Amino acid sequence: MSHADQGGGEKAFMKGAYRKNAIRIGFFLLGALLILGPLNSKILGAAWLGFSVWGLWVAFKTRRTIINPEKAQAASTAASVWLASCIAALALAILSALIWPENVETLNAYLRLLLPAAATFALLRRGGLPLQARKIIFHIIAIACIVAFAWTVFCAARGADVRNLLASNAIPWAVAISFYPCLLLPAALAENSTTFTRKVWLFGVTCGIGAVLVSQSRGAFLVIPWCGLVYAWFWHHRRYSSRVGFHRTLLLLFCAVTVFLAGAWWGPSDVLRMRQAIQDITEFKATENYNTSVGARLYLWEMAWKGIQHSPLIGIGGDERLRQIKHAGEDKSEENLIKFSSIHSLGHVHNQYLHSAWDGGLISLGAFVVLLTGMAIAMRRMRRIDTVAAWQLGGVLFMHATSNLTNVNFAHNYYALGLSLAVVIPLLGARNASPSL
């Protein structure tokens, strides 16, 4: 071998080693940002941007490596479905913005979903992430849950209003955190790892649920029955019929959550605001007082539904929606007008479906529904190759679909960032077909 050939080989080896180290460093930096994401929206934004850039860079700088062609094709197809739904949703949102220029702000959420979807699709075309990276991601998510819970408990212990000290509005923040237990629990129940590792993930699930509860965001409480459903399914299929101790630990944790919920309901302070919700509904029916969280929502939902019927195809635009909300109840007497003061301070109708349809008609609503459909189809494709990934994506879909019944989460950047990353994690973890990090 000539000196020139030997020198060229050494350079290629050094270049490959440098690239591999750069990939590892980038991966762990992204992990650190994701861990700190519950504390600050800018940190989560850095994680979102970092993953988009890192994923595209890795995809175009590494050679294609596929171990299991069948899994590779199925996972790549699921990722392509999600990417296509993001593109279609963005196209519909752009069309709505062309009709109503004031609706251009709605493009932010769809753009934030698109970039990680594109990076994930590119990564899966090259081979995806290895098994060891999948487990590291779950560790990262578990630590993020612990950080979120520790912060909420710290704020509550100081006597501060927890909801005002979160990284974003309490509702979208809590829903974004609820995605983490949805990702962790199926892995803890079915991942081929040590009992200690699964217990760490299970502790992360508990902390994630705890953070949601302490935030008092009722729209995210449905993560609890979802986790119960996941456990029931895995128990029914006897994935761990011989691991009695692990089942006992899991049941004890769920019993602890149940006891906490019962104490919150019958306790004197109503820390989860559940009794307050019942009281608001009763007061709304008896006096038509809209100056409560629930009362304002009920009135706005009725108002939006009537508005949609006047312009079902293209909606009325964001400016007109704001005008009608600010002038709600002006046809009433001055005495009754006081009942609308809370409504006048709001900017949306606290229901993503009605809000989208009222602003942009079926076009804008279609953009949101396309995303739900894309997630559902991707989840169905994932069932063929990885049940765990399918349940993870199903949990994210469930929380996304249900939480937006009582809030307009896409109005908050933090939520869009959290959703964009939560959806791609099951897609990336469903196949083990890339060079090790």
C-alpha positions as CSV (number, residue, x, y, z in Angstrom):
1,M,0.0,0.0,0.0
2,S,1.4,3.4,-1.0
3,H,1.9,6.2,1.5
4,A,-0.8,8.2,-0.3
5,D,-3.4,5.4,0.1
6,Q,-2.4,4.9,3.7
7,G,-2.8,8.6,4.4
8,G,-6.2,8.7,2.6
9,G,-7.4,5.8,4.7
10,E,-6.3,7.5,7.9
11,K,-8.1,10.7,6.9
12,A,-11.3,8.7,6.1
13,F,-11.1,6.9,9.5
14,M,-10.6,10.2,11.4
15,K,-13.4,11.8,9.5
16,G,-15.7,8.9,10.3
17,A,-14.7,9.0,14.0
18,Y,-15.2,12.8,14.1
19,R,-18.7,12.5,12.6
20,K,-19.7,9.7,15.0
21,N,-18.5,11.7,18.0
22,A,-20.4,14.8,16.7
23,I,-23.6,12.7,16.4
24,R,-23.2,11.5,20.0
25,I,-22.5,14.9,21.4
26,G,-25.5,16.4,19.5
27,F,-27.7,13.6,20.8
28,F,-26.8,14.1,24.4
29,L,-27.1,17.9,24.1
30,L,-30.6,17.4,22.8
31,G,-31.3,15.2,25.7
32,A,-30.2,17.8,28.2
33,L,-32.4,20.4,26.5
34,L,-35.4,18.1,26.6
35,I,-34.8,17.4,30.3
36,L,-34.9,21.2,31.1
37,G,-37.7,21.8,28.7
38,P,-40.4,21.8,31.4
39,L,-38.8,24.8,33.0
40,N,-38.6,27.2,30.1
41,S,-40.3,27.5,26.7
42,K,-37.1,28.8,25.0
43,I,-35.2,25.7,26.2
44,L,-37.9,23.4,24.7
45,G,-37.7,25.6,21.5
46,A,-33.9,25.0,21.4
47,A,-34.6,21.3,21.7
48,W,-37.1,21.5,18.8
49,L,-34.7,23.4,16.6
50,G,-31.7,21.3,17.6
51,F,-33.5,18.0,16.8
52,S,-34.7,19.3,13.4
53,V,-31.2,20.4,12.4
54,W,-29.4,17.4,14.0
55,G,-31.9,14.9,12.5
56,L,-31.4,16.3,8.9
57,W,-27.7,16.5,9.4
58,V,-27.4,12.9,10.6
59,A,-29.6,11.7,7.8
60,F,-27.5,13.2,5.1
61,K,-24.1,12.5,6.7
62,T,-24.5,8.8,7.5
63,R,-24.8,5.9,5.1
64,R,-28.0,4.0,4.8
65,T,-28.0,1.0,7.2
66,I,-31.0,-1.3,7.4
67,I,-31.1,-4.5,9.5
68,N,-34.7,-5.4,9.2
69,P,-36.2,-4.4,5.8
70,E,-39.8,-5.2,6.8
71,K,-39.7,-3.0,9.9
72,A,-37.8,-0.4,8.1
73,Q,-40.4,-0.1,5.4
74,A,-43.3,-0.1,7.9
75,A,-41.7,2.6,10.1
76,S,-40.7,4.7,7.1
77,T,-44.3,4.5,5.8
78,A,-45.7,5.6,9.1
79,A,-43.3,8.5,9.2
80,S,-44.2,9.5,5.6
81,V,-47.9,9.4,6.6
82,W,-47.2,11.8,9.5
83,L,-45.1,14.1,7.2
84,A,-47.8,14.1,4.5
85,S,-50.4,15.0,7.1
86,C,-48.3,17.9,8.3
87,I,-47.8,19.2,4.8
88,A,-51.5,18.9,4.0
89,A,-52.5,20.6,7.2
90,L,-50.0,23.4,6.5
91,A,-51.4,23.8,3.0
92,L,-55.0,24.1,4.4
93,A,-53.8,26.6,7.0
94,I,-52.1,28.7,4.3
95,L,-55.3,28.7,2.3
96,S,-57.3,29.9,5.3
97,A,-54.7,32.6,5.9
98,L,-55.0,33.8,2.3
99,I,-58.7,34.2,2.8
100,W,-58.3,35.8,6.2
101,P,-54.9,37.4,6.5
102,E,-55.3,37.8,10.3
103,N,-55.3,34.0,10.6
104,V,-51.6,33.9,9.6
105,E,-50.6,33.3,13.2
106,T,-52.2,29.9,13.0
107,L,-49.3,28.8,10.7
108,N,-46.9,28.8,13.6
109,A,-48.1,25.5,15.1
110,Y,-48.2,23.7,11.7
111,L,-44.7,24.9,10.8
112,R,-43.4,23.6,14.2
113,L,-44.9,20.2,13.5
114,L,-43.5,20.0,10.0
115,L,-39.8,20.4,10.7
116,P,-39.3,17.5,13.2
117,A,-41.6,15.3,10.9
118,A,-39.3,16.0,8.0
119,A,-36.2,15.3,10.1
120,T,-37.7,12.0,11.4
121,F,-38.6,10.9,7.9
122,A,-35.1,11.6,6.7
123,L,-33.6,9.7,9.6
124,L,-35.8,6.6,9.1
125,R,-34.9,6.5,5.4
126,R,-31.3,6.2,6.6
127,G,-31.9,3.7,9.2
128,G,-33.4,5.3,12.3
129,L,-32.0,5.1,15.9
130,P,-30.5,2.0,17.6
131,L,-32.0,0.2,20.5
132,Q,-29.6,1.8,23.0
133,A,-30.6,5.3,21.8
134,R,-34.3,4.3,22.3
135,K,-33.6,3.4,26.0
136,I,-31.6,6.5,26.6
137,I,-34.5,8.6,25.2
138,F,-36.8,6.9,27.7
139,H,-34.4,7.8,30.5
140,I,-34.3,11.4,29.4
141,I,-38.1,11.5,29.3
142,A,-38.3,10.0,32.8
143,I,-35.8,12.7,34.1
144,A,-37.9,15.4,32.4
145,C,-41.0,14.2,34.3
146,I,-39.1,14.3,37.6
147,V,-37.9,17.8,36.8
148,A,-41.5,18.9,36.0
149,F,-42.9,17.4,39.2
150,A,-40.0,18.8,41.3
151,W,-40.6,22.3,39.9
152,T,-44.4,22.2,40.6
153,V,-43.9,20.9,44.1
154,F,-41.2,23.5,44.8
155,C,-43.5,26.3,43.7
156,A,-46.5,24.9,45.7
157,A,-44.3,24.5,48.8
158,R,-43.3,28.2,48.6
159,G,-47.0,29.1,48.6
160,A,-46.8,30.6,45.1
161,D,-49.5,30.2,42.4
162,V,-48.0,27.2,40.5
163,R,-50.1,28.0,37.4
164,N,-48.4,31.4,37.0
165,L,-44.9,30.0,37.3
166,L,-44.9,27.4,34.6
167,A,-43.0,27.7,31.3
168,S,-46.3,28.5,29.5
169,N,-50.0,28.8,30.1
170,A,-50.9,26.0,32.6
171,I,-53.2,24.1,30.3
172,P,-50.9,23.6,27.3
173,W,-48.0,23.0,29.6
174,A,-49.8,20.3,31.5
175,V,-50.9,18.6,28.3
176,A,-47.4,18.7,26.9
177,I,-46.1,17.1,30.1
178,S,-48.9,14.5,29.9
179,F,-47.4,13.2,26.7
180,Y,-44.4,12.0,28.7
181,P,-46.3,9.4,30.8
182,C,-48.0,8.2,27.5
183,L,-44.5,7.6,26.1
184,L,-43.0,6.0,29.2
185,L,-45.7,3.6,30.5
186,P,-45.9,1.3,27.4
187,A,-42.1,1.0,27.5
188,A,-42.0,0.3,31.2
189,L,-44.5,-2.5,30.7
190,A,-43.0,-4.2,27.7
191,E,-39.5,-3.0,27.1
192,N,-36.8,-5.8,27.4
193,S,-34.9,-4.1,30.2
194,T,-34.0,-4.8,33.8
195,T,-36.6,-4.5,36.5
196,F,-34.7,-1.5,38.0
197,T,-34.8,0.3,34.6
198,R,-38.5,-0.3,34.2
199,K,-39.2,0.9,37.8
200,V,-37.2,4.1,37.0
201,W,-39.5,4.7,34.0
202,L,-42.5,3.9,36.1
203,F,-41.4,6.5,38.7
204,G,-41.1,8.9,35.8
205,V,-44.7,8.1,34.8
206,T,-45.8,8.9,38.4
207,C,-43.9,12.1,38.5
208,G,-45.4,13.2,35.1
209,I,-48.9,12.6,36.3
210,G,-48.1,14.3,39.6
211,A,-46.9,17.4,37.7
212,V,-50.1,17.5,35.7
213,L,-52.2,17.2,38.9
214,V,-50.3,19.9,40.8
215,S,-50.7,22.2,37.8
216,Q,-54.5,21.9,38.4
217,S,-55.1,21.7,34.6
218,R,-58.3,19.7,34.5
219,G,-58.0,19.3,30.7
220,A,-55.0,17.1,31.1
221,F,-56.4,14.8,33.9
222,L,-57.5,12.3,31.3
223,V,-53.9,11.0,31.2
224,I,-54.8,9.0,34.3
225,P,-57.6,6.8,32.8
226,W,-55.4,6.5,29.6
227,C,-52.6,5.1,31.7
228,G,-55.0,2.7,33.4
229,L,-56.2,1.5,30.0
230,V,-52.6,0.9,28.8
231,Y,-51.9,-1.1,32.0
232,A,-55.1,-3.1,31.6
233,W,-54.2,-4.0,28.0
234,F,-50.7,-5.2,28.8
235,W,-52.0,-7.1,31.8
236,H,-54.6,-8.8,29.7
237,H,-52.0,-9.9,27.2
238,R,-49.9,-11.2,30.1
239,R,-46.7,-9.6,29.0
240,Y,-45.4,-9.9,32.5
241,S,-47.5,-12.7,34.0
242,S,-44.4,-14.1,35.8
243,R,-43.3,-10.8,37.2
244,V,-45.6,-10.6,40.2
245,G,-43.4,-8.1,42.0
246,F,-43.4,-5.6,39.1
247,H,-47.2,-5.8,38.9
248,R,-47.5,-5.2,42.6
249,T,-45.3,-2.1,42.4
250,L,-47.4,-0.8,39.5
251,L,-50.6,-1.4,41.3
252,L,-49.3,0.3,44.4
253,L,-48.4,3.4,42.4
254,F,-51.8,3.5,40.7
255,C,-53.5,3.1,44.2
256,A,-51.4,6.0,45.4
257,V,-52.7,8.2,42.6
258,T,-56.2,7.0,43.3
259,V,-55.9,7.9,47.0
260,F,-54.5,11.3,46.1
261,L,-57.4,12.0,43.7
262,A,-59.9,10.9,46.4
263,G,-58.2,13.1,49.0
264,A,-58.2,16.0,46.5
265,W,-62.0,15.6,46.0
266,W,-63.0,15.3,49.6
267,G,-60.3,17.4,51.1
268,P,-61.0,20.9,52.4
269,S,-58.8,22.9,49.9
270,D,-60.0,21.4,46.5
271,V,-56.4,21.5,45.2
272,L,-57.4,20.1,41.8
273,R,-60.3,22.4,41.3
274,M,-62.7,19.5,40.6
275,R,-65.4,20.6,43.0
276,Q,-65.0,24.1,41.6
277,A,-65.9,22.8,38.2
278,I,-69.1,21.2,39.5
279,Q,-70.0,24.4,41.3
280,D,-69.4,26.5,38.1
281,I,-71.7,24.3,36.1
282,T,-74.4,24.5,38.8
283,E,-74.1,28.2,39.0
284,F,-74.2,28.6,35.2
285,K,-77.4,26.6,35.0
286,A,-79.1,28.4,37.9
287,T,-78.1,32.1,37.2
288,E,-76.5,32.1,33.7
289,N,-73.4,33.6,35.3
290,Y,-70.5,33.4,32.8
291,N,-67.8,34.8,35.1
292,T,-66.3,31.4,35.8
293,S,-63.9,29.2,34.0
294,V,-66.6,26.7,33.0
295,G,-69.4,29.2,32.5
296,A,-67.3,31.3,30.1
297,R,-66.5,28.1,28.1
298,L,-70.1,27.0,27.9
299,Y,-71.2,30.4,26.6
300,L,-68.4,30.7,24.1
301,W,-69.0,27.2,22.7
302,E,-72.6,28.1,22.1
303,M,-71.6,31.4,20.6
304,A,-69.0,29.7,18.3
305,W,-71.5,27.0,17.2
306,K,-74.0,29.7,16.1
307,G,-71.3,31.6,14.3
308,I,-70.1,28.6,12.4
309,Q,-73.6,28.1,10.9
310,H,-73.5,31.5,9.3
311,S,-70.3,30.8,7.4
312,P,-69.4,27.1,7.5
313,L,-67.0,26.9,4.6
314,I,-64.5,29.8,5.2
315,G,-65.5,31.1,8.7
316,I,-65.5,34.7,9.8
317,G,-61.8,35.4,10.4
318,G,-59.9,36.1,13.6
319,D,-60.7,39.8,13.8
320,E,-64.4,39.3,13.6
321,R,-64.2,36.5,16.1
322,L,-62.4,38.8,18.5
323,R,-64.9,41.6,17.9
324,Q,-67.9,39.4,18.7
325,I,-66.2,38.1,21.9
326,K,-65.4,41.6,23.1
327,H,-69.0,42.7,22.5
328,A,-70.7,39.7,23.8
329,G,-73.9,40.5,25.8
330,E,-74.1,44.1,24.7
331,D,-77.8,43.5,23.8
332,K,-78.4,42.7,27.5
333,S,-79.3,45.1,30.2
334,E,-76.4,46.8,32.1
335,E,-77.1,44.6,35.1
336,N,-76.8,41.4,33.0
337,L,-73.8,42.8,31.1
338,I,-71.7,42.3,34.3
339,K,-72.1,38.5,33.8
340,F,-70.0,38.8,30.6
341,S,-66.9,40.5,32.0
342,S,-64.8,37.3,32.1
343,I,-65.8,36.5,28.5
344,H,-64.7,40.0,27.3
345,S,-61.1,39.3,28.6
346,L,-60.7,36.1,26.5
347,G,-59.4,35.9,23.0
348,H,-60.5,32.4,21.9
349,V,-63.3,30.0,22.6
350,H,-61.4,27.3,24.6
351,N,-62.2,24.6,22.1
352,Q,-59.7,24.0,19.2
353,Y,-62.3,22.4,17.0
354,L,-64.9,25.2,17.3
355,H,-62.2,27.8,17.3
356,S,-60.8,26.6,14.0
357,A,-64.2,26.2,12.4
358,W,-65.3,29.7,13.5
359,D,-62.2,31.4,12.3
360,G,-61.6,29.6,9.1
361,G,-64.6,27.3,8.5
362,L,-64.2,23.8,7.2
363,I,-60.8,24.7,5.7
364,S,-59.2,25.6,9.0
365,L,-61.0,22.7,10.8
366,G,-59.8,20.4,8.1
367,A,-56.2,21.4,8.8
368,F,-56.6,20.3,12.4
369,V,-58.5,17.1,11.6
370,V,-55.9,16.1,9.0
371,L,-53.3,16.0,11.8
372,L,-55.5,13.7,13.9
373,T,-56.1,11.5,10.9
374,G,-52.4,11.3,10.1
375,M,-51.5,10.3,13.7
376,A,-54.3,7.7,13.7
377,I,-53.1,6.1,10.4
378,A,-49.4,6.2,11.5
379,M,-50.4,4.5,14.8
380,R,-52.2,1.8,12.9
381,R,-49.2,1.2,10.7
382,M,-47.0,1.0,13.8
383,R,-49.1,-1.8,15.2
384,R,-47.7,-4.2,12.6
385,I,-44.1,-3.8,13.8
386,D,-44.1,-2.5,17.3
387,T,-47.0,-2.6,19.8
388,V,-45.2,-0.4,22.3
389,A,-44.6,2.4,19.7
390,A,-48.3,2.1,18.6
391,W,-49.5,2.6,22.2
392,Q,-47.1,5.5,22.7
393,L,-48.4,7.3,19.6
394,G,-52.0,6.4,20.6
395,G,-51.5,8.0,24.0
396,V,-50.2,11.2,22.4
397,L,-53.1,11.2,19.9
398,F,-55.6,10.6,22.8
399,M,-54.3,13.5,24.9
400,H,-54.1,15.8,21.8
401,A,-57.6,15.1,20.7
402,T,-59.3,15.3,24.1
403,S,-57.4,18.2,25.6
404,N,-58.3,20.4,22.7
405,L,-62.0,20.0,23.5
406,T,-61.6,22.5,26.4
407,N,-58.8,24.7,25.2
408,V,-57.1,26.1,22.0
409,N,-53.7,24.6,22.6
410,F,-52.3,25.6,19.2
411,A,-52.5,29.2,20.3
412,H,-49.4,28.4,22.5
413,N,-46.0,27.8,21.0
414,Y,-45.0,25.5,24.0
415,Y,-47.7,23.1,23.2
416,A,-46.8,22.9,19.4
417,L,-43.2,22.3,20.3
418,G,-44.0,19.5,22.8
419,L,-46.4,17.8,20.4
420,S,-44.0,17.9,17.5
421,L,-41.3,16.1,19.6
422,A,-43.7,13.7,21.3
423,V,-45.1,12.4,18.0
424,V,-41.7,11.6,16.4
425,I,-40.3,9.7,19.4
426,P,-42.4,6.5,18.8
427,L,-41.7,6.7,15.1
428,L,-37.9,6.8,15.7
429,G,-37.9,4.2,18.4
430,A,-39.9,1.6,16.5
431,R,-37.0,0.2,14.4
432,N,-33.5,-0.6,15.4
433,A,-31.7,-0.2,12.1
434,S,-28.9,2.3,12.3
435,P,-25.2,2.4,13.3
436,S,-24.7,2.7,17.0
437,L,-24.3,6.2,18.4
